[in-house]
Amino acid sequence: MNRDIYQEPLVSRYTSREMQELFSERYKFTHWRKCWVALAEAQHELGLASVTAEMVAELKANVDHIDYDMAAAKEREIRHDVMAHVYTYGQQCPLAEPIIHLGATSQFVVCNTDLLIQQRALQLVKRSLVKVIANLADFCATHKDLATLGFTHYQPAQPTTVGKRNTLYIQDLLMDLEYIEQLEGQIKARGAKGTVGTQATFIELFNGDHQKVRELDRLVSKKIGFDQVFAVTGQTYPRKLDMKTGETLAGIGASAHKFAVDLRLLSNLKVQEEPFESKQVGSSAMAYKRNPMRSERMTGLARKLMGLPANFAATAANQWFERTLDDSAIRRMDMAQAFLLTDAILKLYINITNDMVVYPKQIERHLKEELPFMATEKILMACVEKGKSRQEIHEVIREHSVAAGLAVKNQGLHNNLLELLAKDERIPFDFKELDSLLGDYQQFTGRAAMQTTEFLQENVGPVLDKYRKIIDNIDASLVV
């Protein structure tokens, strides 16, 4: 590492080696050469006399032998990266040098390689996403019956269960997975389309044979690794695809952000936490601190990721006619960052969900503090059964609930709602009878446990079965 210049934190701190390698210069320039090999090989197979088998063999033999220094020096001289690599390849392949890049434009190698990288990067994203879903599914199954205080507006509401709450995160991720699967179907090769997408040069090379030019487009795309090819393009593949890719990845960021913020709030309540290493330091000053640093980092990375779609949309909207070059510089940063950010976020998500910690006694304490409030609807209905007016009793309960809440907040007292109601002559029950109406807080969770089981069986199970090999092969001990 050169410590005298800026280092990209996404690479130096946060992301997996696999994702980094996909966006490396070696991967890009090696696949540029594979595109040139595919073009030459297809031209030879379709009968173009100027491209011989010996030329193709020479190109194949030198795909991995890139002189990066030579290419960089040539680019400084001519200020064109693709032509610098054409020159460098030609120096290593003197026999094939005359036919390298024959009939192609720069975007032949740039676009097709970018699409291939994105296709494979999405596979890595999908793998990590499925692993998070599997982790959360196990967590939900384990805690499906554990009652916990529910919140709306971050104010105590009716109880739910720990398992049921976490199904909400899975549901978001299942939607993200569906969007990825849809996006995968839209990623196609740019193919061999020529300078502005008309294939004019290829028509000249094949003496006006349109069928051979169409076959060249299909054959090159297949050799590169694509089953489908865009039917029409300008000079580049449609930047609309980049916009949809950015939106899909940002959607994963939003899902992860919601989970991370919730876990930070739960950590403050001391009811659920992310893993904490035995030697981990929470604060340089406050030795007792146990900060949710993984969740905080995930929140920050997700915030960055969620901001990128605007760039992709602006780029797609500003591609004048067949193409402008204002897409180049920003895409060099944004496309790589979008995938690297997603990779970093999911790496954290996997790590957190591998070993989340739950504190049942603390959960129970919060429940008991709010239990009298939770039982007010049950008390209301019981009073109506005794012949009381619902509206009148509702107002009585409201008055005493406010008073009990103020006593807790202003005086630090326990929740004495039942005592207040028992003393009110309008309530037809004494304290013992009211207390018996409370029962066990588990009864207030409704169908939460059953909903969790049904969701895991009917919605999550089929997805995990579909991707079982991915789950079994991923490293479950990712270190962050």
N, C-alpha and C positions, 0 to 999 in steps of 0.2 A: 504494500500500500504506500502510495506517495502522500506523505503527511504535509506537504507544502501546498497542496491544491485541494479544492472542494471535493468531498466525496458524497455521492448520492446516498442518503440514509436508507432508502428503499433497498439498495443493494448491500450496503455495509452492515445494516442492522436487522432488517425486518423480513426479508423474503427468502424463499427456497432456492436452492441451487438450480433445480430443474427449470423454474420460471426464468431465472436470470440467464441461463444458457440459451433459452429460446430467443431472447432479445439481444444476444451477443453479436458482435461483429463477425465472429467466426461462423456462427449459424447462418447469419444473413448472407455473407459473401459466398459461403459454400453452396448455399441454395440458389444464389444467382447463377453460379456455374452449372448447377444441376438443371436449371431452366435452359441455359444455352445448350447443354447436352441434349435435353429433351427436344428442343427445336431442331437441332442439327440431325438427330436420329430420325425424327419424324419426316423431315425433308428428304433424307436419304431413302427411307422406306417408301415414300410416295413418289420416288423416281426422279428427284432433282439431281441432275447429272453432276453439278458442281460440288455436291457434298458426297464424299466417298466414305466407305466403311472405315478406312484407315484414319480419316480425320475424326470420325466419331470416337474411335477407339483411343486416339491420342487425347481428346477432350476428357473422356471418362477417366483415363489414367492420371489426370492432373487436377481432378476436382478438389482434392484436399490439400494440394501443394500450393498454397497461396503465399506470394511474397508481399506481405502487408506493407513493408517499407517502400517497395517499388511503387505500389498502388498509391500510397499516400504522397509520395514525391510527385508522381504524375498528376494527381488531383490538384496539388498546389500549383502545378504548371498550367493545366488546362481548365481548372475550376469546374470539373464535371466528374462526379464520382463513378457513374456507370462506365463512361468511356475510359476512365483511368483503369478500371478493372478489366475492360475489354483488352486494353493495351497489355496489361500485366499477364492476362491469360494467354494472349497471343505470343508473348515472349517465351512462355513455357511450352507452347504448342505451335511451333513454326509451320508444321504441315497444315494444321487446321486454321491458322491465323486468318486467312482470307475470308472464311465463312462464319466466323464467330459473330453472333448477333445479326445474321443475315435476314434482312427484311423486317427486323424488329425495331421497336422504339424502347427508350429507357424503361418505360413503365411495364414493358413485358416482364423484365426480371424483378423490378421493384414491386409491382402490384401482386404478381403471382406469388412471390416470396412472402410478402406481407400477409396475404390471405392464408398461406400455408401455416405461417407462424400463429396467426389468430386461431386457426382451426385447432392446432395442437395445444395452444394456451387454454382454449376453452375446455379441452379434455382434462387438463390439470385442474381448472376451476371446478369443473363438474365433479371430479374425484373428491376434492376437498369438501365440496358442498354436501355430497352424499354422506361423507364421514361425519360431518356435523349433525346431519339429520339422524344418523344411526346413534350417535352419542346421546342426543337429546331424547330419542325414543327410549333408550335404556333408562335414562333418568326419569322420564315420565312414568314408565312402567313401575319403577321402584317406588315412586312417591305419589302414585295415583290416588291413594286413600288419605294422604297426610293433609288434614285440613289446615288452611292458612287464611289469614285475613286478606280479603280482596280490597282493592282500592279503585275508586273513580275520582278523578280530579286530584289524585294523590291524597284523598281523604278516605278514612275507613269506610268500607261498604260491607256487603254480605260476604261471608266466607266462600272461598273456592278451595281447591287443593293445589299443592305444589305441582303435582303432575299435570293437572288441567291447565294451570297457568303456562307451563312450558310447551304445551301443545300449540299455543298461539304462535310461538317462535317457529315451531316446525311448519305450521301452515304457511307462514311467510316464505320460508325456505323452499317449500314444495312449489309455490308459485314461481320463485326464482328459477328452480330447476326446469319447470315447464318452459319458461322463457328462453333458457339456454338451449333446450332441445329444439324449440322453434327456430332460434337463431342459427343453430348448426345446419338446419335445412336450407338456410338462405346464403350460406357461405359457399361460393362457387369460384372456379378459376376465372381470371380475366381472360386467359387463353392467349391466342396469337391474333390480335386484332389490328395491329399496325398503328400508325402515328395518331390518327384521330378516330380510330375504331372502324374504319371502312375496309381494312385489309387490302388497300390499293396496291401496296408493294408486293404482297403475296400473290395477288392476281397476275402481276407482271412476271414474277418468278415462275409461276406455273402456266404461263401463256394463256391466261383467260379461263382456265379450268376451275369453275366455281365449286364443283363438287370436291376437288382435291383441296381447295383452300378451306372449305368447311370441315373436311376430314382432318386437315392439319390442325385446325383449332381444337377439335375434339381429341385428337391423338396426343397433342402436346399436353393438354390439360390432364389426360389420363396418366401420362408418363410422370408428370409432376406429382400426382397423387390425388386428383379430384375426379369424382364421378360426374359432376355437373360443371357446366361452363356458362357464364353470363351470355345470354343470346345477343345482346347489344351493349356496347360501351362507348364512351368517348375515349380520350387518351388513357384514363384511369378506370378502375372499377368504380361503381357508384359510391360516392362518399355517404350516401344515405345509409349504407350498410354500417359504416363507422358510427354513425349517429345511433343506430339501433344497438350496436355493440356497447357503446358507452352507456346507453340507458339501461341495458340489461345488467351490466356490471355495477352501475350505480344503484340499481335495485337491490343487489346483494348487500351493498354498503348500507342502505337504509334499513334492511332487515337486521343486519349485525348491530347497527347503531342503536336500534330500539332495545335489543337484547342487552347490550352493554350498559346503556343508561339504566335500565331496570335493575340490573345486577348491582350497579353502583348504589342505587337507592336501597336495595335490599341489604347491601353490606352495611349501610349506615344504620339500618334497623337491627343489625346483628342477627338476621334470620337465615341468610344464605350468602355464601361468599365464593369467590374464585379460589383456586388452589393457592397456597402460600408456602414457599419453601422453608425448611427448618432454619436456614442461614440467611434468609431474605431480609433485607433492611427496608423498613417502610419509610423512614425519615432520617435525615442526617442529624436533626436536632431532637426529635421526639421519638425516643427509642421504643415506645410502646405502640407506635402507629402500625396499622396493618392496612395499608392503602390498596384499593382495587386497581393496581397499576396496569394490569393487562386490559381490563375493561376500559380504563381511561385512554390507553393507547389505541384500542380498537375504535373508540369514539372519535379520536382525532384523525385517524387514518380514513375512517368512513366519511368524515366531514369533507376531507380533501377529495375523495372519490366521488361523492355526490355532487361536487361542483363542476366536474369535468364535462357532463353532457352538453352544457351550453356551448363549450368550445366546438364539440363535434357538430352540433346543429348549425353553428355559424359557418363552419367550414363547408358543410354540405350545401348550405344556402348560397354560398359565395363562389361556387364553381361555375364561372362564366362559360356558357356554351360547351365546348368539348373539354376544356380544362384550363385552370390557372394554377400558378405555382405557389400561391399563398397557403396551400394546404401542406406543403412539404415540411417546413421547419416545425410547425406546431404539432404535426402528426408524429414526428420523430420523438417528441416528448410525451404527448398525451396518450398515444396508443400503448406505448410501453408502460407508462405510469398507471394507466387504468388497470392493466392486467397485474402489474406488480403490486399495486395497492390492494386489489382483490385477493391476491395470493397471500399478502401479509395479514389481511383481516381474517381470512379463513384459517390461516395457520394459528392465529390467536384463538379463534373460535373453537377449533379442535382442541387446543391445549386446555382451555378453560373448561370445556364440557367433558373432558376426560375424567375430571376429578373435582366436580363442584361439591361444596360442603354445605350441609343443611343443619340447622340447630332447632330441633323439635321443641325443646323446652322454652326457648325464646319465642318461638312461634305461638306456643300455647299461652304464654304470658300476654302477648298482644291480643290474642283472641279473647281471653278472659276479661281484659280491660274493656273490650267493646261489646261483650256478650249481652249485657242488658239492652243496649241500643239495637242489637240484631233481633232481639226477641220482641220488639215493640209491635211489629205487625201481628205476631202470634197473640200477643196480649190484646191487641185491638179486636181481633176476630173473636177471642174468647169473651170479651166484654159484650160484643154484639149478640153472641149466643145467650147472654144473660139478659137480653132485652134492652141494652143501652143503644143510644144513637151513635152510629159510626162517626159522624162529623163531630159530635160533642167529645167523644173519647179521643178522637184524633187530636183535637185542640188541647185536651188535658195532657196527653202524652207529649205533644210538642212543647208545651210550657215547661214541664218537668225535665224533659230531655235537654232543653237549653240551659236550665238551671244546673243540672248535673254536670253538663259540659263545662260551664263556667267555673264550677267548684273545682273540677279537675285542673283547669288551666290556671285559674287565679290563686287557688289556695293549695294546690298540690294534693288534694284529697282523692280518695278512691271514688270510683263511679258509684254513686248512691241513688241511681235512678229508681231502683226497686223500692228502696225505703221511702222515697218521696211519693211514689205512686201508691204505696200501701197506706200512707197517712191521708191520702185524698179520699174523701167520702164518696166522690163520684165514681171511683174505681171499685167494683164489686168483689175484690179479692184482698185477702191479707197478704203479708209478706211471704209466708210459707207457701201459699198457693201460687203467688207470682213466681217465686223461686223455682217451684216445680215445673212451671211452664217453660223455663229456660232449657232444662234438660241438658243434653250433651251438644256442644257446638257443632259436632259432626253432622247433626241433623239439618243444619242450615246450609250445607254444601250442595243441596239439590242432587242433580245427576252428574256432578263433576267427575266422580270416579268412573262411572259407567261411560260417560262421554269420552273420557281418556282412553279406556279400553277399546271402545268402538272405533275411535279415530285411529289408534295404533293398528288395529286389525284391518280396518277397511280402507284407510287412506295411506298409511305409512308402510304397512307390511308389503303390499305389492311393489312399491317403489324400491324398498330395500332388497326384495327378492330379485328384481330386475338388475340391480347393480351390486349383487352380492360379491362378485369377484373384485370389484373396485374396493369394497369395504374391507375384504380380507387381505388385500395386498398393500393397503396404505400403511405407512408407519404411524402407529398410534401414540408414539412417545415423542412427538415433535417438541423440541426445546425452544422456548422463546425467552 
